[in-house]
Amino acid sequence: MILALGYDSGPPGASASELLRLADAGLSPTEALRAATIGGAAALNRPDLGRISVGATADLFVADGRPDVDLGLLTRPSLIIEVMRSGAVVS
């Protein structure tokens, strides 16, 4: 079974709140993060997305904390240290 994060309402950038809703529904933080990454890529049939590996297209962020333990930190912009898009620092 593939579980993918997604919704059709809400402002841009609301994905972090959706992650929290998945956790509230019973997913662990790691399961919610997988739904947002690997699950989304699988739902789109895009094996080049959703994972960090050679040949994959990667957008990454560096956070002050562990989102695999506390998804809530993703809703606090002050804890996002760096954002990379396709391997280049954008913020």
Secondary structure, 3 states (H helix, E strand, C coil): CCCCCCCCCCCCCCHHHHHHHHHHCCCCHHHHHHHHHHHHHHHCCCCCCCCCCCCCCCEEEEECCCCCCCHHHHHCHHHEEEEEECCEECC
